[in-house]
């Protein structure tokens, strides 16, 4: 009977906590700060540059909601501070031992997600390491270096060099004005409206590229490749999957095609390396 009451009390506490709202807001004066360095764990991450903004503003929503402040202090690290000319953001859970009560209440560190939204001046470099959960980055003027673990990745409107290292999950990259280098593990990939050299190294998953004002180089293990509207040379090393190339302003260089069909249309340079 006593154990039954404890369990009922535990689930009653969960329902009360669910009505709470654990939101933390952190701000930092952005004067003379050139780079945001962020390390985030589980939960979504959104980073948006805004014109004329004078500070970095972080809104962190901690789930499950309604957890006791002391328990949160024990389980999470959430801080935004200045270090030289960089702003350092950390959002992650601490290691903790899971006991029966934590399991009943869902309050062990492995059950916690921190959804982070960052608003910052547009003219800022990014160095981001993200764990799991979707990531959305947009409207940045500067160099962006993104290391993403898992979850869908969206990067749009970056005026500067972009480097991406991605583990798993789909990817959408669009309107990039600068060199773009991508190293991807698995998941479908879509690139569009790229101005500058693009280099892709991909494990598995289809690749769709639409409009590159520059050269394009793809090294792919498996999955279909579809390319449209590239102004300069296209170089492809492919393991398996079909290759479709349309409207290429320079040469199409097929260093390896593996298995799958090769379909081309409107190649204004030479097609090099293709064997029927």
C-alpha positions in Angstrom: 0.0 0.0 0.0 2.8 2.4 0.9 4.6 1.7 -2.4 1.4 2.3 -4.3 1.0 5.7 -2.6 4.6 6.6 -3.5 4.0 5.8 -7.1 0.7 7.6 -7.2 2.4 10.6 -5.6 5.2 10.5 -8.2 2.8 10.5 -11.2 0.7 13.3 -9.5 3.9 15.4 -9.2 4.6 14.8 -12.9 1.2 16.3 -13.8 1.9 19.3 -11.7 5.3 19.9 -13.1 4.0 19.7 -16.7 2.0 22.8 -16.0 5.1 24.8 -15.2 7.3 26.6 -17.7 11.1 26.4 -17.4 12.4 29.2 -19.7 15.7 30.9 -19.1 16.7 34.1 -20.9 20.4 35.0 -21.2 21.8 38.2 -22.7 25.2 39.6 -23.5 26.4 42.9 -24.8 27.7 42.2 -28.4 30.0 45.2 -28.6 33.4 44.1 -30.0 32.3 40.4 -30.1 33.3 38.8 -33.4 32.4 35.1 -32.9 29.7 33.1 -31.2 31.1 29.7 -30.0 28.2 27.5 -29.0 28.2 23.9 -27.7 24.7 22.5 -27.3 23.4 19.0 -26.4 19.9 17.5 -26.9 17.1 19.8 -28.2 16.6 22.1 -31.1 19.0 25.0 -31.9 17.9 28.1 -33.8 20.4 30.9 -34.6 19.2 34.0 -36.4 21.1 37.1 -37.3 19.2 40.4 -37.0 20.2 43.8 -38.3 21.0 46.6 -35.8 20.8 44.2 -32.8 23.3 45.3 -30.1 23.2 42.2 -27.9 23.2 38.4 -28.0 19.9 37.1 -26.6 19.4 33.4 -25.8 16.0 31.9 -24.9 16.3 28.4 -23.5 13.3 26.2 -23.0 14.0 23.2 -20.8 11.9 20.1 -21.1 10.3 18.4 -19.3 8.7 21.7 -18.1 8.1 22.6 -14.5 11.1 21.0 -13.0 12.2 22.3 -9.6 15.0 24.9 -9.9 17.3 23.0 -7.6 16.9 19.9 -9.7 17.7 21.9 -12.8 20.8 23.3 -11.2 22.0 19.7 -10.5 21.2 18.4 -14.1 22.0 21.2 -16.6 24.7 23.6 -17.7 23.4 26.8 -19.3 25.6 29.8 -19.6 26.5 32.7 -21.9 29.7 34.6 -21.2 32.4 36.6 -22.9 35.8 35.3 -23.6 38.1 37.7 -25.4 36.4 38.8 -28.6 34.1 35.7 -28.5 30.8 34.9 -26.9 30.7 31.4 -25.4 27.3 29.6 -25.1 27.0 26.2 -23.4 23.7 24.4 -23.2 23.9 20.7 -22.1 23.0 18.2 -19.4 25.4 17.0 -16.7 26.0 13.3 -16.1 23.8 11.9 -13.4 23.0 8.6 -11.9 19.5 7.4 -12.7 17.5 6.1 -9.7 14.0 4.8 -9.4 12.5 8.2 -8.6 14.3 9.9 -11.5 12.9 7.1 -13.8 9.4 7.7 -12.5 9.5 11.4 -12.8 11.5 11.6 -16.0 14.1 13.9 -14.3 17.4 12.1 -15.1 19.8 14.1 -17.3 19.2 11.7 -20.2 15.5 12.7 -20.3 16.2 16.5 -20.6 16.2 18.5 -23.7 17.1 22.2 -23.9 15.5 24.0 -26.9 17.7 27.0 -27.6 16.9 30.1 -29.7 19.7 32.6 -30.3 19.2 36.1 -31.7 22.4 38.0 -32.5 23.8 40.7 -34.7 24.1 39.6 -38.4 27.8 40.4 -38.6 29.2 37.6 -36.5 31.1 34.5 -37.1 29.8 31.2 -35.9 31.5 28.1 -34.4 28.8 25.7 -33.4 28.9 22.1 -32.1 25.5 20.6 -31.7 24.4 17.2 -30.5 21.0 15.9 -31.3 17.8 17.7 -32.5 17.1 20.0 -35.4 19.3 22.9 -36.2 18.3 26.1 -38.0 20.8 28.9 -38.8 20.0 31.9 -41.0 20.8 35.5 -41.8 24.5 35.5 -40.9 27.3 37.7 -42.3 30.6 36.0 -41.5 32.3 32.7 -41.4 30.2 29.8 -40.2 31.7 26.5 -39.0 28.9 24.0 -38.1 29.5 20.6 -36.5 26.2 18.8 -36.2 25.5 15.4 -34.7 22.0 14.3 -35.7 18.7 15.9 -36.6 17.6 18.0 -39.6 20.0 20.8 -40.5 18.8 24.0 -42.2 21.3 26.8 -43.1 20.1 29.8 -45.1 21.3 33.2 -46.0 25.0 33.2 -45.1 27.2 35.8 -46.5 30.6 34.2 -46.0 32.5 30.9 -46.0 30.5 27.9 -44.7 31.9 24.7 -43.4 29.6 21.8 -42.3 30.4 18.5 -40.6 27.2 16.5 -40.2 26.6 13.0 -38.8 23.1 12.0 -39.7 19.8 13.6 -40.7 18.6 15.5 -43.7 20.1 18.9 -44.8 18.9 22.0 -46.5 21.5 24.7 -47.4 20.5 27.7 -49.4 21.5 31.2 -50.5 25.2 31.0 -49.5 27.6 33.6 -50.7 31.0 32.1 -50.2 32.9 28.9 -50.3 30.9 25.9 -49.0 32.5 22.7 -47.8 30.3 19.8 -46.5 31.3 16.5 -45.0 28.1 14.5 -44.4 27.5 11.0 -43.0 24.0 10.1 -44.0 20.7 11.7 -44.9 19.3 13.5 -47.9 20.9 16.8 -48.9 19.5 19.7 -50.8 21.6 22.7 -51.9 20.3 25.7 -53.8 21.4 29.2 -54.8 25.1 28.9 -54.0 27.6 31.6 -55.0 31.1 30.2 -54.7 33.0 26.9 -54.8 31.1 24.0 -53.4 32.7 20.7 -52.2 30.7 17.8 -50.9 31.8 14.6 -49.3 28.9 12.3 -48.6 28.3 8.9 -47.2 24.8 7.9 -48.0 21.6 9.6 -49.1 20.5 11.4 -52.2 22.0 14.8 -53.2 20.2 17.5 -55.1 22.0 20.7 -56.1 20.2 23.5 -57.9 22.1 26.6 -59.0 25.8 27.0 -58.2 27.7 30.1 -59.4 31.1 28.5 -59.3 32.6 25.0 -59.4 31.0 21.9 -57.8 32.9 18.8 -56.6 31.0 15.8 -55.2 32.5 12.6 -53.7 29.6 10.3 -52.9 29.4 6.7 -51.6 25.8 5.8 -52.3 22.6 7.6 -53.3 21.3 9.4 -56.4 22.9 12.7 -57.5 20.9 15.4 -59.3 22.6 18.6 -60.5 21.0 21.6 -62.2 22.4 25.0 -63.3 26.1 25.1 -62.5 28.1 27.9 -64.1 31.6 26.2 -64.0 33.1 22.7 -63.9 31.4 19.8 -62.1 33.6 17.0 -60.8 32.0 13.7 -59.5 33.3 10.6 -57.8 30.4 8.3 -57.2 30.0 4.8 -55.7 26.4 3.8 -56.5 23.2 5.5 -57.6 22.1 7.4 -60.7 23.7 10.7 -61.8 21.7 13.4 -63.5 23.4 16.6 -64.7 21.6 19.4 -66.5 22.7 22.9 -67.6 26.4 22.8 -66.8 28.5 25.8 -68.0 31.9 24.1 -67.8 33.2 20.5 -68.1 31.5 17.5 -66.5 34.3 15.4 -65.1 33.3 11.9 -64.1 36.2 10.5 -62.2 34.1 7.5 -61.0 30.5 6.6 -61.7 30.2 3.3 -59.9 26.8 1.6 -60.5 23.8 3.5 -61.8 22.8 5.5 -64.8 24.4 8.7 -66.0 21.9 11.1 -67.7 23.1 14.5 -69.0 21.6 17.4 -70.8 23.0 20.8 -71.9 26.6 20.3 -70.9 28.4 23.3 -72.6 31.9 22.0 -71.8 33.4 18.6 -72.3 32.1 15.3 -70.7 35.3 13.7 -69.4 35.6 10.1 -68.1 32.1 8.8 -69.1 32.1 5.3 -70.6 28.9 3.9 -72.0 
